[in-house]
C-alpha cells in the first residue's frame, strides 16, 4: 500500500479526506494544509507510487495510481473525500470514474481530463545533473538545479524529495521518464462520476481553460468551477489560505454520506 501521513483522528460521521500530490511531489508537500484541514476531519496525505516513501513500481499508469488510492481508501473504511493536484488530480479523477463507490466528494486542483502537449522531462534532466553521491546539503543541490535553469521555488520543491543520508532521490526518475507521455495524457474512460466535484484552478495558470468545461462535465456532470486570483499551477503553494478556504467551503456545503 502507499505510504501515508495521517493528520488528525477519525471523526464520527465524517469521512476522511485523502490528498494525492502532483508529479515530483510527496505527502510532505501538503503538510501545512493537511494539518489545518484536520481540525475538522481526518486528513490522509499519500506518497504516490514512485514518489516519496512509497514503493517503486515498473508501471505508472493512471489506472494503477487510481487502484493505489482505492486500496488506501479501503483501509480506512471504503469511502472518502478525495483531493488531487495535477498528476494526483488526474489519478483522483480516474479513481472516481473507475471506483465510484470509494469517492464521496472530489476536488481537482488545476488539471483537466485531457492530454497536454508540454513535457516535464526538463526537470528529470535537471535532477539527474545533481551528483547525489557528492552533495551534502540541499543548498548544494539547489545551486546545481539553478544552473540547469530551474526556478527558485521549484528548486526547494524538488529537493524535498532528496534523501541526503542515503544519497538518492525519492523519485523513480527512470520510470517517470518512461511513462511521461502517459502522465501527460488521460486514459479513455466511458463512465461518469455522479457525485459532487470541484475543479479549482489558478487564475494565472493555463492548465485549464473554459473550453475544457464541456469535457469535464461529460465525465463529471455535477462539476463546479472556481478560480483563485493570483495563483498559478501550484495554486495550493501560491495561495495556501485561499486554497484551504475554497476546499472547506466545498466540503462543508456538499453532502457527506457518512452522516
C-alpha positions in Angstrom: 0.0 0.0 0.0 1.1 3.6 -0.5 3.0 5.4 2.3 0.7 7.8 4.1 0.9 10.6 6.5 -2.2 11.0 8.7 -3.3 14.3 10.3 -5.9 14.1 13.0 -8.0 11.2 14.1 -11.1 9.7 12.5 -14.3 11.7 13.3 -17.7 10.1 13.8 -20.0 11.0 11.0 -17.2 12.5 8.8 -15.3 10.7 6.0 -11.6 11.2 5.8 -10.0 13.5 3.2 -7.4 11.8 1.0 -4.8 14.1 -0.7 -2.9 13.0 -3.8 0.1 15.1 -4.8 1.3 16.0 -8.2 4.3 14.9 -10.3 7.7 15.1 -8.3 5.8 15.8 -5.1 5.1 14.0 -1.9 2.8 13.8 1.0 5.1 16.1 3.0 4.5 18.9 0.5 0.9 19.1 1.8 1.8 19.1 5.5 0.6 22.6 6.4 -2.7 22.5 4.5 -3.4 18.9 5.6 -2.8 19.8 9.3 -5.0 22.9 9.1 -7.9 20.9 7.4 -7.5 18.2 10.0 -9.1 20.5 12.7 -12.5 19.3 11.4 -11.8 15.9 9.8 -9.1 13.3 9.4 -6.8 14.1 6.5 -4.5 11.5 4.9 -1.8 12.6 2.5 -0.3 9.9 0.4 3.0 9.4 -1.4 2.0 8.3 -4.9 3.8 5.3 -6.4 7.4 6.0 -7.5 7.4 9.0 -5.2 8.4 9.7 -1.6 8.5 6.7 0.7 6.0 4.6 -1.4 7.2 1.5 -3.3 8.7 1.9 -6.7 6.9 0.1 -9.5 7.6 -0.7 -13.1 4.2 0.9 -14.0 3.0 4.5 -13.6 -0.4 4.4 -15.3 -3.4 6.3 -14.0 -5.4 3.1 -13.7 -2.7 1.7 -11.4 -2.5 5.0 -9.4 -6.3 5.0 -9.0 -6.1 1.4 -7.7 -3.5 2.5 -5.2 -5.8 5.2 -3.9 -8.7 2.8 -3.8 -6.6 0.5 -1.6 -5.8 3.3 0.8 -9.5 4.2 1.0 -10.5 0.6 1.6 -8.1 0.5 4.6 -9.9 3.5 6.2 -13.5 2.3 5.7 -14.0 2.1 2.0 -15.2 5.6 1.2 -13.6 9.1 1.4 -13.4 12.6 0.1 -10.5 12.9 -2.4 -8.4 15.9 -3.3 -5.8 15.6 -6.1 -3.5 18.2 -7.7 -2.1 18.0 -11.2 -1.0 14.3 -11.8 -2.7 13.5 -8.5 -5.8 15.3 -9.8 -5.8 13.0 -12.8 -5.4 10.0 -10.7 -8.2 11.2 -8.4 -10.5 11.6 -11.5 -9.7 8.1 -12.7 -10.4 6.8 -9.2 -13.8 8.5 -9.2 -14.6 7.2 -12.6 -13.4 3.6 -12.1 -14.1 3.2 -8.3 -17.1 5.5 -7.9 -18.3 3.8 -4.7 -15.0 4.8 -3.0 -15.3 8.5 -3.6 -17.8 10.7 -1.8 -16.7 14.2 -3.0 -13.9 15.0 -5.5 -11.7 18.1 -5.6 -9.3 18.5 -8.5 -6.5 21.1 -8.4 -5.6 22.8 -11.7 -5.8 19.9 -14.2 -8.3 18.7 -16.8 -9.0 15.2 -18.1 -7.1 15.7 -21.3 -3.7 15.3 -22.9 -1.2 18.1 -22.6 1.3 18.9 -25.3 4.2 20.1 -23.0 6.5 17.8 -21.1 8.1 17.7 -17.7 11.2 16.0 -18.9 13.5 19.0 -18.4 13.1 18.6 -14.7 14.2 15.0 -14.8 17.3 16.0 -16.7 17.9 18.8 -14.1 17.6 16.3 -11.2 19.9 13.9 -12.9 22.5 16.6 -13.2 22.8 16.6 -9.4 25.5 14.2 -8.3 23.7 12.7 -5.3 26.8 10.8 -4.2 28.7 14.1 -3.7 26.2 16.7 -2.4 26.0 17.0 1.4 23.4 19.9 1.7 20.2 20.7 0.0 21.6 24.1 -0.8 24.3 22.4 -3.0 21.6 20.5 -4.9 19.6 23.7 -5.3 22.6 25.5 -6.8 23.0 22.7 -9.4 19.3 22.9 -10.2 19.6 26.6 -10.7 22.5 26.1 -13.1 20.0 23.8 -15.0 17.5 26.6 -15.3 15.1 25.5 -12.5 13.4 28.5 -10.9 14.0 29.1 -7.1 10.5 27.9 -5.9 10.9 24.6 -7.7 14.5 24.1 -6.5 13.2 23.9 -3.0 10.2 21.8 -4.0 12.4 19.2 -5.8 15.0 18.9 -3.1 12.3 18.0 -0.6 12.5 14.6 -2.4 16.3 14.4 -2.0 17.3 11.7 0.5 20.7 13.0 1.6 21.6 10.3 4.1 21.0 7.6 1.5 22.4 9.7 -1.4 19.4 9.2 -3.7 16.2 10.8 -5.0 12.9 9.6 -3.5 11.7 9.7 -7.1 11.9 6.8 -9.6 13.2 9.0 -12.4 13.7 6.2 -14.8 10.0 5.1 -14.6 8.7 8.6 -14.6 10.7 9.3 -17.7 9.4 6.2 -19.4 5.8 7.0 -18.5 6.0 10.7 -19.2 3.8 10.5 -22.4 1.1 8.6 -20.3 1.4 11.0 -17.4 0.8 14.0 -19.7 -2.2 12.2 -21.3 -5.5 10.9 -19.9 -7.0 7.4 -20.3 -10.1 6.7 -22.3 -12.9 6.3 -19.8 -16.6 5.7 -20.7 -18.1 6.0 -17.2 -19.2 9.1 -15.2 -18.9 10.2 -11.6 -22.2 11.4 -10.3 -21.1 12.8 -7.0 -20.1 16.4 -6.1 -16.9 17.6 -7.8 -15.0 20.9 -7.5 -12.5 21.9 -10.2 -10.3 24.5 -8.6 -7.8 26.4 -10.8 -5.2 29.1 -10.6 -6.3 32.2 -12.4 -2.8 32.7 -13.7 -2.4 29.1 -14.9 -3.0 27.9 -18.4 -3.6 24.3 -17.5 -7.4 24.5 -17.5 -9.5 26.9 -19.6 -13.2 27.5 -20.2 -13.1 25.3 -23.3 -12.3 22.3 -21.0 -15.5 22.6 -19.1 -17.6 20.6 -21.6 -15.1 17.8 -21.4 -15.2 17.9 -17.6 -18.9 18.0 -17.4 -19.2 15.0 -19.8 -17.4 12.9 -17.1 -18.4 14.8 -14.0 -22.0 16.1 -14.6 -22.2 17.8 -11.2 -18.9 19.6 -11.5 -18.5 23.1 -10.0 -15.7 25.5 -11.0 -13.7 28.1 -9.0 -10.6 30.1 -9.7 -8.0 31.5 -7.2 -6.8 35.1 -8.2 -3.1 35.5 -8.2 -2.4 31.7 -8.2 -0.6 29.7 -10.9 -0.5 25.9 -11.4 0.8 25.3 -7.9 -2.2 27.1 -6.5 -2.0 25.5 -3.1 1.5 26.8 -2.6 0.8 30.2 -4.2 -2.3 30.9 -2.2 -2.5 28.4 0.6 -5.1 30.1 2.8 -7.4 30.9 -0.1 -7.0 27.3 -1.4 -7.8 25.9 2.1 -10.8 28.2 2.4 -12.2 27.0 -1.0 -11.8 23.4 0.0 -13.5 24.0 3.3 -16.5 25.7 1.7 -16.9 22.8 -0.8 -16.6 20.1 1.8 -18.9 21.8 4.3 -21.6 22.6 1.6 -21.7 19.2 -0.1 -23.5 16.2 1.3 -21.4 13.8 3.4 -22.7 10.2 3.0 -21.0 9.2 6.3 -23.6 11.2 8.3 
